[in-house]
Amino acid sequence: MLHIKAAKYVTDYIIWVAFDDGTSGEIDLDGALKGPVFEPLKDLAIFRKVAVDPELETVVWPNGADLAPEFLKQLHLKQMQPA
């Protein structure tokens, strides 16, 4: 099972994430945050408060929004592919 070890805000809707498989990198979440729980994250002041839940080891925000490590890994791999 994949887990998040660290996460930090970079700029705009980009976060940096470290996975427990030893990989890490920036992930652009612009356009990937869909649904009512993610609406507040369109405010960068809230989006910047990204953190790692120490128990669940996933990316979370204070409003209760969270993203599964598998989703983040898939998005990261997709964004690394040449256009």
PDB file with SEQRES, HELIX, SHEET and CRYST1 records, atoms N, CA, C and O in Angstrom:
SEQRES   1 A   83  MET LEU HIS ILE LYS ALA ALA LYS TYR VAL THR ASP TYR          
SEQRES   2 A   83  ILE ILE TRP VAL ALA PHE ASP ASP GLY THR SER GLY GLU          
SEQRES   3 A   83  ILE ASP LEU ASP GLY ALA LEU LYS GLY PRO VAL PHE GLU          
SEQRES   4 A   83  PRO LEU LYS ASP LEU ALA ILE PHE ARG LYS VAL ALA VAL          
SEQRES   5 A   83  ASP PRO GLU LEU GLU THR VAL VAL TRP PRO ASN GLY ALA          
SEQRES   6 A   83  ASP LEU ALA PRO GLU PHE LEU LYS GLN LEU HIS LEU LYS          
SEQRES   7 A   83  GLN MET GLN PRO ALA                                          
HELIX    1 AA1 PRO A   36  LYS A   42  5                                   7    
HELIX    2 AA2 LEU A   44  PHE A   47  1                                   4    
HELIX    3 AA3 PRO A   69  MET A   80  1                                  12    
SHEET    1 AA1 3 ILE A   4  THR A  11  0                                        
SHEET    2 AA1 3 ILE A  14  PHE A  19 -1                                        
SHEET    3 AA1 3 SER A  24  ASP A  28 -1                                        
SHEET    1 AA2 3 ALA A  51  VAL A  52  0                                        
SHEET    2 AA2 3 VAL A  59  VAL A  60 -1                                        
SHEET    3 AA2 3 ASP A  66  LEU A  67 -1                                        
CRYST1    1.000    1.000    1.000  90.00  90.00  90.00 P 1           1          
ATOM      1  N   MET A   1       0.845  -1.191   0.000  1.00  0.00           N  
ATOM      2  CA  MET A   1       0.000   0.000   0.000  1.00  0.00           C  
ATOM      3  C   MET A   1       0.885   1.247   0.000  1.00  0.00           C  
ATOM      4  O   MET A   1       1.860   1.333   0.747  1.00  0.00           O  
ATOM      5  N   LEU A   2       0.537   2.186  -0.829  1.00  0.00           N  
ATOM      6  CA  LEU A   2       1.315   3.414  -1.000  1.00  0.00           C  
ATOM      7  C   LEU A   2       0.916   4.451   0.048  1.00  0.00           C  
ATOM      8  O   LEU A   2      -0.264   4.608   0.358  1.00  0.00           O  
ATOM      9  N   HIS A   3       1.905   5.153   0.586  1.00  0.00           N  
ATOM     10  CA  HIS A   3       1.644   6.206   1.574  1.00  0.00           C  
ATOM     11  C   HIS A   3       2.429   7.461   1.223  1.00  0.00           C  
ATOM     12  O   HIS A   3       3.414   7.412   0.485  1.00  0.00           O  
ATOM     13  N   ILE A   4       1.973   8.589   1.767  1.00  0.00           N  
ATOM     14  CA  ILE A   4       2.647   9.874   1.602  1.00  0.00           C  
ATOM     15  C   ILE A   4       3.483  10.132   2.857  1.00  0.00           C  
ATOM     16  O   ILE A   4       2.981  10.042   3.977  1.00  0.00           O  
ATOM     17  N   LYS A   5       4.742  10.448   2.659  1.00  0.00           N  
ATOM     18  CA  LYS A   5       5.634  10.733   3.786  1.00  0.00           C  
ATOM     19  C   LYS A   5       5.768  12.225   4.057  1.00  0.00           C  
ATOM     20  O   LYS A   5       5.970  12.630   5.202  1.00  0.00           O  
ATOM     21  N   ALA A   6       5.657  13.053   3.009  1.00  0.00           N  
ATOM     22  CA  ALA A   6       5.783  14.503   3.170  1.00  0.00           C  
ATOM     23  C   ALA A   6       5.058  15.187   2.026  1.00  0.00           C  
ATOM     24  O   ALA A   6       4.939  14.643   0.928  1.00  0.00           O  
ATOM     25  N   ALA A   7       4.575  16.389   2.305  1.00  0.00           N  
ATOM     26  CA  ALA A   7       3.929  17.200   1.279  1.00  0.00           C  
ATOM     27  C   ALA A   7       4.110  18.662   1.644  1.00  0.00           C  
ATOM     28  O   ALA A   7       4.093  19.027   2.820  1.00  0.00           O  
ATOM     29  N   LYS A   8       4.283  19.500   0.624  1.00  0.00           N  
ATOM     30  CA  LYS A   8       4.378  20.931   0.885  1.00  0.00           C  
ATOM     31  C   LYS A   8       3.856  21.701  -0.316  1.00  0.00           C  
ATOM     32  O   LYS A   8       3.887  21.226  -1.451  1.00  0.00           O  
ATOM     33  N   TYR A   9       3.385  22.879  -0.037  1.00  0.00           N  
ATOM     34  CA  TYR A   9       2.896  23.784  -1.067  1.00  0.00           C  
ATOM     35  C   TYR A   9       4.082  24.338  -1.843  1.00  0.00           C  
ATOM     36  O   TYR A   9       5.105  24.679  -1.249  1.00  0.00           O  
ATOM     37  N   VAL A  10       3.955  24.432  -3.178  1.00  0.00           N  
ATOM     38  CA  VAL A  10       5.013  24.985  -4.012  1.00  0.00           C  
ATOM     39  C   VAL A  10       4.577  26.352  -4.546  1.00  0.00           C  
ATOM     40  O   VAL A  10       5.135  27.378  -4.156  1.00  0.00           O  
ATOM     41  N   THR A  11       3.590  26.366  -5.429  1.00  0.00           N  
ATOM     42  CA  THR A  11       3.063  27.595  -6.017  1.00  0.00           C  
ATOM     43  C   THR A  11       1.753  27.278  -6.727  1.00  0.00           C  
ATOM     44  O   THR A  11       1.506  26.129  -7.091  1.00  0.00           O  
ATOM     45  N   ASP A  12       0.928  28.271  -6.921  1.00  0.00           N  
ATOM     46  CA  ASP A  12      -0.366  28.075  -7.581  1.00  0.00           C  
ATOM     47  C   ASP A  12      -1.056  26.841  -7.003  1.00  0.00           C  
ATOM     48  O   ASP A  12      -1.304  26.777  -5.799  1.00  0.00           O  
ATOM     49  N   TYR A  13      -1.372  25.853  -7.862  1.00  0.00           N  
ATOM     50  CA  TYR A  13      -1.999  24.620  -7.374  1.00  0.00           C  
ATOM     51  C   TYR A  13      -1.033  23.442  -7.454  1.00  0.00           C  
ATOM     52  O   TYR A  13      -1.432  22.303  -7.696  1.00  0.00           O  
ATOM     53  N   ILE A  14       0.226  23.741  -7.247  1.00  0.00           N  
ATOM     54  CA  ILE A  14       1.268  22.720  -7.300  1.00  0.00           C  
ATOM     55  C   ILE A  14       1.748  22.399  -5.887  1.00  0.00           C  
ATOM     56  O   ILE A  14       2.058  23.284  -5.089  1.00  0.00           O  
ATOM     57  N   ILE A  15       1.796  21.093  -5.611  1.00  0.00           N  
ATOM     58  CA  ILE A  15       2.360  20.628  -4.343  1.00  0.00           C  
ATOM     59  C   ILE A  15       3.530  19.695  -4.642  1.00  0.00           C  
ATOM     60  O   ILE A  15       3.607  19.101  -5.717  1.00  0.00           O  
ATOM     61  N   TRP A  16       4.429  19.577  -3.684  1.00  0.00           N  
ATOM     62  CA  TRP A  16       5.520  18.612  -3.761  1.00  0.00           C  
ATOM     63  C   TRP A  16       5.164  17.497  -2.792  1.00  0.00           C  
ATOM     64  O   TRP A  16       4.749  17.752  -1.661  1.00  0.00           O  
ATOM     65  N   VAL A  17       5.331  16.248  -3.247  1.00  0.00           N  
ATOM     66  CA  VAL A  17       4.956  15.094  -2.438  1.00  0.00           C  
ATOM     67  C   VAL A  17       6.084  14.076  -2.437  1.00  0.00           C  
ATOM     68  O   VAL A  17       6.728  13.845  -3.461  1.00  0.00           O  
ATOM     69  N   ALA A  18       6.321  13.461  -1.265  1.00  0.00           N  
ATOM     70  CA  ALA A  18       7.262  12.348  -1.156  1.00  0.00           C  
ATOM     71  C   ALA A  18       6.474  11.093  -0.794  1.00  0.00           C  
ATOM     72  O   ALA A  18       5.747  11.066   0.200  1.00  0.00           O  
ATOM     73  N   PHE A  19       6.627  10.063  -1.607  1.00  0.00           N  
ATOM     74  CA  PHE A  19       5.951   8.787  -1.381  1.00  0.00           C  
ATOM     75  C   PHE A  19       6.861   7.836  -0.609  1.00  0.00           C  
ATOM     76  O   PHE A  19       8.080   8.004  -0.599  1.00  0.00           O  
ATOM     77  N   ASP A  20       6.258   6.836   0.040  1.00  0.00           N  
ATOM     78  CA  ASP A  20       7.066   5.900   0.814  1.00  0.00           C  
ATOM     79  C   ASP A  20       7.790   4.871  -0.064  1.00  0.00           C  
ATOM     80  O   ASP A  20       8.519   4.026   0.454  1.00  0.00           O  
ATOM     81  N   ASP A  21       7.594   4.935  -1.398  1.00  0.00           N  
ATOM     82  CA  ASP A  21       8.346   4.053  -2.293  1.00  0.00           C  
ATOM     83  C   ASP A  21       9.662   4.694  -2.733  1.00  0.00           C  
ATOM     84  O   ASP A  21      10.383   4.150  -3.569  1.00  0.00           O  
ATOM     85  N   GLY A  22       9.960   5.864  -2.152  1.00  0.00           N  
ATOM     86  CA  GLY A  22      11.222   6.547  -2.446  1.00  0.00           C  
ATOM     87  C   GLY A  22      11.137   7.588  -3.544  1.00  0.00           C  
ATOM     88  O   GLY A  22      12.113   8.293  -3.800  1.00  0.00           O  
ATOM     89  N   THR A  23       9.984   7.701  -4.200  1.00  0.00           N  
ATOM     90  CA  THR A  23       9.831   8.700  -5.252  1.00  0.00           C  
ATOM     91  C   THR A  23       9.249   9.988  -4.680  1.00  0.00           C  
ATOM     92  O   THR A  23       8.609   9.987  -3.628  1.00  0.00           O  
ATOM     93  N   SER A  24       9.482  11.075  -5.390  1.00  0.00           N  
ATOM     94  CA  SER A  24       8.934  12.358  -4.971  1.00  0.00           C  
ATOM     95  C   SER A  24       8.881  13.276  -6.188  1.00  0.00           C  
ATOM     96  O   SER A  24       9.506  13.010  -7.214  1.00  0.00           O  
ATOM     97  N   GLY A  25       8.130  14.351  -6.054  1.00  0.00           N  
ATOM     98  CA  GLY A  25       8.079  15.320  -7.129  1.00  0.00           C  
ATOM     99  C   GLY A  25       6.898  16.251  -7.005  1.00  0.00           C  
ATOM    100  O   GLY A  25       6.057  16.120  -6.115  1.00  0.00           O  
ATOM    101  N   GLU A  26       6.859  17.194  -7.923  1.00  0.00           N  
ATOM    102  CA  GLU A  26       5.786  18.176  -7.932  1.00  0.00           C  
ATOM    103  C   GLU A  26       4.587  17.636  -8.700  1.00  0.00           C  
ATOM    104  O   GLU A  26       4.733  16.949  -9.711  1.00  0.00           O  
ATOM    105  N   ILE A  27       3.398  17.961  -8.199  1.00  0.00           N  
ATOM    106  CA  ILE A  27       2.150  17.548  -8.830  1.00  0.00           C  
ATOM    107  C   ILE A  27       1.269  18.778  -8.969  1.00  0.00           C  
ATOM    108  O   ILE A  27       1.002  19.477  -7.992  1.00  0.00           O  
ATOM    109  N   ASP A  28       0.821  19.036 -10.191  1.00  0.00           N  
ATOM    110  CA  ASP A  28      -0.055  20.166 -10.461  1.00  0.00           C  
ATOM    111  C   ASP A  28      -1.500  19.691 -10.324  1.00  0.00           C  
ATOM    112  O   ASP A  28      -1.964  18.869 -11.114  1.00  0.00           O  
ATOM    113  N   LEU A  29      -2.204  20.209  -9.327  1.00  0.00           N  
ATOM    114  CA  LEU A  29      -3.581  19.801  -9.060  1.00  0.00           C  
ATOM    115  C   LEU A  29      -4.608  20.712  -9.711  1.00  0.00           C  
ATOM    116  O   LEU A  29      -5.809  20.556  -9.488  1.00  0.00           O  
ATOM    117  N   ASP A  30      -4.145  21.661 -10.514  1.00  0.00           N  
ATOM    118  CA  ASP A  30      -5.072  22.557 -11.211  1.00  0.00           C  
ATOM    119  C   ASP A  30      -5.964  21.723 -12.130  1.00  0.00           C  
ATOM    120  O   ASP A  30      -5.468  21.028 -13.017  1.00  0.00           O  
ATOM    121  N   GLY A  31      -7.258  21.791 -11.922  1.00  0.00           N  
ATOM    122  CA  GLY A  31      -8.197  21.031 -12.732  1.00  0.00           C  
ATOM    123  C   GLY A  31      -8.473  19.631 -12.216  1.00  0.00           C  
ATOM    124  O   GLY A  31      -9.370  18.955 -12.721  1.00  0.00           O  
ATOM    125  N   ALA A  32      -7.721  19.182 -11.220  1.00  0.00           N  
ATOM    126  CA  ALA A  32      -7.897  17.821 -10.698  1.00  0.00           C  
ATOM    127  C   ALA A  32      -8.781  17.785  -9.449  1.00  0.00           C  
ATOM    128  O   ALA A  32      -9.178  16.709  -8.999  1.00  0.00           O  
ATOM    129  N   LEU A  33      -9.084  18.937  -8.901  1.00  0.00           N  
ATOM    130  CA  LEU A  33      -9.863  19.003  -7.660  1.00  0.00           C  
ATOM    131  C   LEU A  33     -11.331  19.227  -7.995  1.00  0.00           C  
ATOM    132  O   LEU A  33     -11.786  20.361  -8.145  1.00  0.00           O  
ATOM    133  N   LYS A  34     -12.058  18.125  -8.110  1.00  0.00           N  
ATOM    134  CA  LYS A  34     -13.459  18.205  -8.502  1.00  0.00           C  
ATOM    135  C   LYS A  34     -14.350  17.699  -7.372  1.00  0.00           C  
ATOM    136  O   LYS A  34     -14.015  16.739  -6.679  1.00  0.00           O  
ATOM    137  N   GLY A  35     -15.488  18.361  -7.200  1.00  0.00           N  
ATOM    138  CA  GLY A  35     -16.440  17.947  -6.179  1.00  0.00           C  
ATOM    139  C   GLY A  35     -16.561  18.982  -5.078  1.00  0.00           C  
ATOM    140  O   GLY A  35     -15.671  19.813  -4.895  1.00  0.00           O  
ATOM    141  N   PRO A  36     -17.661  18.931  -4.346  1.00  0.00           N  
ATOM    142  CA  PRO A  36     -17.949  19.948  -3.322  1.00  0.00           C  
ATOM    143  C   PRO A  36     -16.881  20.092  -2.239  1.00  0.00           C  
ATOM    144  O   PRO A  36     -16.616  21.206  -1.787  1.00  0.00           O  
ATOM    145  N   VAL A  37     -16.266  18.992  -1.815  1.00  0.00           N  
ATOM    146  CA  VAL A  37     -15.273  19.081  -0.740  1.00  0.00           C  
ATOM    147  C   VAL A  37     -14.022  19.843  -1.187  1.00  0.00           C  
ATOM    148  O   VAL A  37     -13.286  20.378  -0.357  1.00  0.00           O  
ATOM    149  N   PHE A  38     -13.784  19.891  -2.511  1.00  0.00           N  
ATOM    150  CA  PHE A  38     -12.597  20.578  -3.024  1.00  0.00           C  
ATOM    151  C   PHE A  38     -12.847  22.039  -3.394  1.00  0.00           C  
ATOM    152  O   PHE A  38     -11.895  22.774  -3.656  1.00  0.00           O  
ATOM    153  N   GLU A  39     -14.099  22.470  -3.419  1.00  0.00           N  
ATOM    154  CA  GLU A  39     -14.427  23.854  -3.759  1.00  0.00           C  
ATOM    155  C   GLU A  39     -13.641  24.874  -2.925  1.00  0.00           C  
ATOM    156  O   GLU A  39     -13.098  25.824  -3.489  1.00  0.00           O  
ATOM    157  N   PRO A  40     -13.565  24.701  -1.588  1.00  0.00           N  
ATOM    158  CA  PRO A  40     -12.815  25.684  -0.794  1.00  0.00           C  
ATOM    159  C   PRO A  40     -11.335  25.782  -1.169  1.00  0.00           C  
ATOM    160  O   PRO A  40     -10.694  26.798  -0.901  1.00  0.00           O  
ATOM    161  N   LEU A  41     -10.792  24.734  -1.787  1.00  0.00           N  
ATOM    162  CA  LEU A  41      -9.365  24.736  -2.140  1.00  0.00           C  
ATOM    163  C   LEU A  41      -9.053  25.622  -3.332  1.00  0.00           C  
ATOM    164  O   LEU A  41      -7.886  25.861  -3.643  1.00  0.00           O  
ATOM    165  N   LYS A  42     -10.090  26.110  -4.000  1.00  0.00           N  
ATOM    166  CA  LYS A  42      -9.856  27.065  -5.088  1.00  0.00           C  
ATOM    167  C   LYS A  42      -9.314  28.383  -4.540  1.00  0.00           C  
ATOM    168  O   LYS A  42      -8.737  29.181  -5.279  1.00  0.00           O  
ATOM    169  N   ASP A  43      -9.503  28.604  -3.244  1.00  0.00           N  
ATOM    170  CA  ASP A  43      -8.908  29.742  -2.541  1.00  0.00           C  
ATOM    171  C   ASP A  43      -7.481  29.328  -2.157  1.00  0.00           C  
ATOM    172  O   ASP A  43      -7.292  28.451  -1.314  1.00  0.00           O  
ATOM    173  N   LEU A  44      -6.490  29.955  -2.771  1.00  0.00           N  
ATOM    174  CA  LEU A  44      -5.094  29.558  -2.517  1.00  0.00           C  
ATOM    175  C   LEU A  44      -4.690  29.677  -1.054  1.00  0.00           C  
ATOM    176  O   LEU A  44      -3.795  28.964  -0.600  1.00  0.00           O  
ATOM    177  N   ALA A  45      -5.341  30.572  -0.309  1.00  0.00           N  
ATOM    178  CA  ALA A  45      -5.026  30.695   1.124  1.00  0.00           C  
ATOM    179  C   ALA A  45      -5.345  29.389   1.846  1.00  0.00           C  
ATOM    180  O   ALA A  45      -4.664  29.026   2.806  1.00  0.00           O  
ATOM    181  N   ILE A  46      -6.373  28.686   1.389  1.00  0.00           N  
ATOM    182  CA  ILE A  46      -6.725  27.388   1.978  1.00  0.00           C  
ATOM    183  C   ILE A  46      -5.880  26.282   1.351  1.00  0.00           C  
ATOM    184  O   ILE A  46      -5.392  25.398   2.054  1.00  0.00           O  
ATOM    185  N   PHE A  47      -5.706  26.330   0.030  1.00  0.00           N  
ATOM    186  CA  PHE A  47      -4.924  25.304  -0.661  1.00  0.00           C  
ATOM    187  C   PHE A  47      -3.510  25.199  -0.091  1.00  0.00           C  
ATOM    188  O   PHE A  47      -2.956  24.105   0.020  1.00  0.00           O  
ATOM    189  N   ARG A  48      -2.935  26.341   0.266  1.00  0.00           N  
ATOM    190  CA  ARG A  48      -1.560  26.377   0.804  1.00  0.00           C  
ATOM    191  C   ARG A  48      -1.409  25.593   2.109  1.00  0.00           C  
ATOM    192  O   ARG A  48      -0.292  25.254   2.501  1.00  0.00           O  
ATOM    193  N   LYS A  49      -2.506  25.307   2.773  1.00  0.00           N  
ATOM    194  CA  LYS A  49      -2.457  24.619   4.073  1.00  0.00           C  
ATOM    195  C   LYS A  49      -2.390  23.104   3.937  1.00  0.00           C  
ATOM    196  O   LYS A  49      -2.754  22.380   4.863  1.00  0.00           O  
ATOM    197  N   VAL A  50      -1.932  22.628   2.800  1.00  0.00           N  
ATOM    198  CA  VAL A  50      -1.782  21.192   2.566  1.00  0.00           C  
ATOM    199  C   VAL A  50      -0.891  20.587   3.654  1.00  0.00           C  
ATOM    200  O   VAL A  50       0.070  21.210   4.106  1.00  0.00           O  
ATOM    201  N   ALA A  51      -1.227  19.370   4.062  1.00  0.00           N  
ATOM    202  CA  ALA A  51      -0.471  18.674   5.098  1.00  0.00           C  
ATOM    203  C   ALA A  51      -0.573  17.174   4.856  1.00  0.00           C  
ATOM    204  O   ALA A  51      -1.301  16.724   3.970  1.00  0.00           O  
ATOM    205  N   VAL A  52       0.159  16.413   5.648  1.00  0.00           N  
ATOM    206  CA  VAL A  52       0.067  14.959   5.607  1.00  0.00           C  
ATOM    207  C   VAL A  52      -0.594  14.505   6.898  1.00  0.00           C  
ATOM    208  O   VAL A  52      -0.153  14.859   7.991  1.00  0.00           O  
ATOM    209  N   ASP A  53      -1.649  13.723   6.765  1.00  0.00           N  
ATOM    210  CA  ASP A  53      -2.287  13.139   7.953  1.00  0.00           C  
ATOM    211  C   ASP A  53      -1.349  12.054   8.479  1.00  0.00           C  
ATOM    212  O   ASP A  53      -1.067  11.089   7.769  1.00  0.00           O  
ATOM    213  N   PRO A  54      -0.859  12.200   9.721  1.00  0.00           N  
ATOM    214  CA  PRO A  54       0.138  11.251  10.235  1.00  0.00           C  
ATOM    215  C   PRO A  54      -0.408   9.833  10.417  1.00  0.00           C  
ATOM    216  O   PRO A  54       0.352   8.866  10.384  1.00  0.00           O  
ATOM    217  N   GLU A  55      -1.701   9.711  10.605  1.00  0.00           N  
ATOM    218  CA  GLU A  55      -2.300   8.392  10.791  1.00  0.00           C  
ATOM    219  C   GLU A  55      -2.627   7.728   9.452  1.00  0.00           C  
ATOM    220  O   GLU A  55      -2.311   6.558   9.237  1.00  0.00           O  
ATOM    221  N   LEU A  56      -3.264   8.492   8.552  1.00  0.00           N  
ATOM    222  CA  LEU A  56      -3.674   7.940   7.257  1.00  0.00           C  
ATOM    223  C   LEU A  56      -2.570   7.994   6.210  1.00  0.00           C  
ATOM    224  O   LEU A  56      -2.618   7.277   5.210  1.00  0.00           O  
ATOM    225  N   GLU A  57      -1.566   8.854   6.442  1.00  0.00           N  
ATOM    226  CA  GLU A  57      -0.436   9.055   5.521  1.00  0.00           C  
ATOM    227  C   GLU A  57      -0.922   9.375   4.108  1.00  0.00           C  
ATOM    228  O   GLU A  57      -0.515   8.754   3.127  1.00  0.00           O  
ATOM    229  N   THR A  58      -1.808  10.371   4.046  1.00  0.00           N  
ATOM    230  CA  THR A  58      -2.292  10.898   2.777  1.00  0.00           C  
ATOM    231  C   THR A  58      -2.313  12.416   2.862  1.00  0.00           C  
ATOM    232  O   THR A  58      -2.166  12.981   3.946  1.00  0.00           O  
ATOM    233  N   VAL A  59      -2.493  13.070   1.738  1.00  0.00           N  
ATOM    234  CA  VAL A  59      -2.530  14.528   1.686  1.00  0.00           C  
ATOM    235  C   VAL A  59      -3.908  15.007   2.152  1.00  0.00           C  
ATOM    236  O   VAL A  59      -4.935  14.497   1.704  1.00  0.00           O  
ATOM    237  N   VAL A  60      -3.919  15.990   3.054  1.00  0.00           N  
ATOM    238  CA  VAL A  60      -5.174  16.509   3.603  1.00  0.00           C  
ATOM    239  C   VAL A  60      -5.137  18.033   3.683  1.00  0.00           C  
ATOM    240  O   VAL A  60      -4.079  18.658   3.620  1.00  0.00           O  
ATOM    241  N   TRP A  61      -6.326  18.603   3.824  1.00  0.00           N  
ATOM    242  CA  TRP A  61      -6.490  20.037   4.056  1.00  0.00           C  
ATOM    243  C   TRP A  61      -7.393  20.236   5.258  1.00  0.00           C  
ATOM    244  O   TRP A  61      -8.150  19.331   5.611  1.00  0.00           O  
ATOM    245  N   PRO A  62      -7.333  21.405   5.902  1.00  0.00           N  
ATOM    246  CA  PRO A  62      -8.120  21.657   7.117  1.00  0.00           C  
ATOM    247  C   PRO A  62      -9.636  21.508   6.944  1.00  0.00           C  
ATOM    248  O   PRO A  62     -10.335  21.254   7.925  1.00  0.00           O  
ATOM    249  N   ASN A  63     -10.160  21.659   5.728  1.00  0.00           N  
ATOM    250  CA  ASN A  63     -11.606  21.550   5.522  1.00  0.00           C  
ATOM    251  C   ASN A  63     -12.076  20.102   5.405  1.00  0.00           C  
ATOM    252  O   ASN A  63     -13.266  19.860   5.204  1.00  0.00           O  
ATOM    253  N   GLY A  64     -11.169  19.142   5.528  1.00  0.00           N  
ATOM    254  CA  GLY A  64     -11.523  17.729   5.454  1.00  0.00           C  
ATOM    255  C   GLY A  64     -11.251  17.085   4.107  1.00  0.00           C  
ATOM    256  O   GLY A  64     -11.390  15.870   3.966  1.00  0.00           O  
ATOM    257  N   ALA A  65     -10.864  17.875   3.113  1.00  0.00           N  
ATOM    258  CA  ALA A  65     -10.534  17.316   1.802  1.00  0.00           C  
ATOM    259  C   ALA A  65      -9.263  16.483   1.920  1.00  0.00           C  
ATOM    260  O   ALA A  65      -8.345  16.835   2.661  1.00  0.00           O  
ATOM    261  N   ASP A  66      -9.219  15.381   1.185  1.00  0.00           N  
ATOM    262  CA  ASP A  66      -8.010  14.563   1.147  1.00  0.00           C  
ATOM    263  C   ASP A  66      -7.889  13.911  -0.216  1.00  0.00           C  
ATOM    264  O   ASP A  66      -8.869  13.786  -0.951  1.00  0.00           O  
ATOM    265  N   LEU A  67      -6.678  13.498  -0.543  1.00  0.00           N  
ATOM    266  CA  LEU A  67      -6.411  12.828  -1.814  1.00  0.00           C  
ATOM    267  C   LEU A  67      -5.639  11.541  -1.534  1.00  0.00           C  
ATOM    268  O   LEU A  67      -4.670  11.539  -0.776  1.00  0.00           O  
ATOM    269  N   ALA A  68      -6.076  10.464  -2.145  1.00  0.00           N  
ATOM    270  CA  ALA A  68      -5.426   9.169  -1.966  1.00  0.00           C  
ATOM    271  C   ALA A  68      -4.029   9.171  -2.573  1.00  0.00           C  
ATOM    272  O   ALA A  68      -3.810   9.777  -3.622  1.00  0.00           O  
ATOM    273  N   PRO A  69      -3.085   8.500  -1.924  1.00  0.00           N  
ATOM    274  CA  PRO A  69      -1.729   8.418  -2.471  1.00  0.00           C  
ATOM    275  C   PRO A  69      -1.700   7.838  -3.876  1.00  0.00           C  
ATOM    276  O   PRO A  69      -0.904   8.274  -4.709  1.00  0.00           O  
ATOM    277  N   GLU A  70      -2.560   6.859  -4.151  1.00  0.00           N  
ATOM    278  CA  GLU A  70      -2.593   6.231  -5.471  1.00  0.00           C  
ATOM    279  C   GLU A  70      -3.018   7.232  -6.559  1.00  0.00           C  
ATOM    280  O   GLU A  70      -2.471   7.235  -7.662  1.00  0.00           O  
ATOM    281  N   PHE A  71      -3.994   8.073  -6.231  1.00  0.00           N  
ATOM    282  CA  PHE A  71      -4.430   9.105  -7.171  1.00  0.00           C  
ATOM    283  C   PHE A  71      -3.283  10.069  -7.461  1.00  0.00           C  
ATOM    284  O   PHE A  71      -3.031  10.417  -8.614  1.00  0.00           O  
ATOM    285  N   LEU A  72      -2.590  10.496  -6.401  1.00  0.00           N  
ATOM    286  CA  LEU A  72      -1.477  11.436  -6.564  1.00  0.00           C  
ATOM    287  C   LEU A  72      -0.337  10.815  -7.368  1.00  0.00           C  
ATOM    288  O   LEU A  72       0.267  11.480  -8.209  1.00  0.00           O  
ATOM    289  N   LYS A  73      -0.046   9.546  -7.110  1.00  0.00           N  
ATOM    290  CA  LYS A  73       1.029   8.856  -7.827  1.00  0.00           C  
ATOM    291  C   LYS A  73       0.689   8.758  -9.318  1.00  0.00           C  
ATOM    292  O   LYS A  73       1.538   9.023 -10.169  1.00  0.00           O  
ATOM    293  N   GLN A  74      -0.546   8.380  -9.627  1.00  0.00           N  
ATOM    294  CA  GLN A  74      -0.990   8.265 -11.012  1.00  0.00           C  
ATOM    295  C   GLN A  74      -0.894   9.617 -11.728  1.00  0.00           C  
ATOM    296  O   GLN A  74      -0.434   9.694 -12.867  1.00  0.00           O  
ATOM    297  N   LEU A  75      -1.330  10.668 -11.052  1.00  0.00           N  
ATOM    298  CA  LEU A  75      -1.270  12.011 -11.637  1.00  0.00           C  
ATOM    299  C   LEU A  75       0.179  12.452 -11.835  1.00  0.00           C  
ATOM    300  O   LEU A  75       0.515  13.058 -12.853  1.00  0.00           O  
ATOM    301  N   HIS A  76       1.027  12.149 -10.868  1.00  0.00           N  
ATOM    302  CA  HIS A  76       2.447  12.496 -10.964  1.00  0.00           C  
ATOM    303  C   HIS A  76       3.090  11.800 -12.164  1.00  0.00           C  
ATOM    304  O   HIS A  76       3.815  12.433 -12.932  1.00  0.00           O  
ATOM    305  N   LEU A  77       2.832  10.515 -12.329  1.00  0.00           N  
ATOM    306  CA  LEU A  77       3.400   9.771 -13.445  1.00  0.00           C  
ATOM    307  C   LEU A  77       2.897  10.305 -14.782  1.00  0.00           C  
ATOM    308  O   LEU A  77       3.660  10.416 -15.741  1.00  0.00           O  
ATOM    309  N   LYS A  78       1.615  10.633 -14.839  1.00  0.00           N  
ATOM    310  CA  LYS A  78       1.027  11.180 -16.060  1.00  0.00           C  
ATOM    311  C   LYS A  78       1.668  12.520 -16.428  1.00  0.00           C  
ATOM    312  O   LYS A  78       1.951  12.780 -17.598  1.00  0.00           O  
ATOM    313  N   GLN A  79       1.895  13.371 -15.412  1.00  0.00           N  
ATOM    314  CA  GLN A  79       2.470  14.691 -15.663  1.00  0.00           C  
ATOM    315  C   GLN A  79       3.951  14.622 -16.018  1.00  0.00           C  
ATOM    316  O   GLN A  79       4.489  15.563 -16.600  1.00  0.00           O  
ATOM    317  N   MET A  80       4.604  13.537 -15.682  1.00  0.00           N  
ATOM    318  CA  MET A  80       6.035  13.381 -16.008  1.00  0.00           C  
ATOM    319  C   MET A  80       6.247  12.948 -17.459  1.00  0.00           C  
ATOM    320  O   MET A  80       7.345  13.094 -17.996  1.00  0.00           O  
ATOM    321  N   GLN A  81       5.196  12.414 -18.097  1.00  0.00           N  
ATOM    322  CA  GLN A  81       5.322  11.944 -19.477  1.00  0.00           C  
ATOM    323  C   GLN A  81       5.483  13.126 -20.425  1.00  0.00           C  
ATOM    324  O   GLN A  81       4.840  14.160 -20.247  1.00  0.00           O  
ATOM    325  N   PRO A  82       6.333  12.976 -21.423  1.00  0.00           N  
ATOM    326  CA  PRO A  82       6.491  14.057 -22.405  1.00  0.00           C  
ATOM    327  C   PRO A  82       5.184  14.311 -23.158  1.00  0.00           C  
ATOM    328  O   PRO A  82       4.439  13.377 -23.456  1.00  0.00           O  
ATOM    329  N   ALA A  83       4.923  15.546 -23.453  1.00  0.00           N  
ATOM    330  CA  ALA A  83       3.667  15.911 -24.153  1.00  0.00           C  
ATOM    331  C   ALA A  83       3.678  15.479 -25.601  1.00  0.00           C  
ATOM    332  O   ALA A  83       2.706  15.708 -26.321  1.00  0.00           O  
TER     333      ALA A  83                                                      
END                                                                             
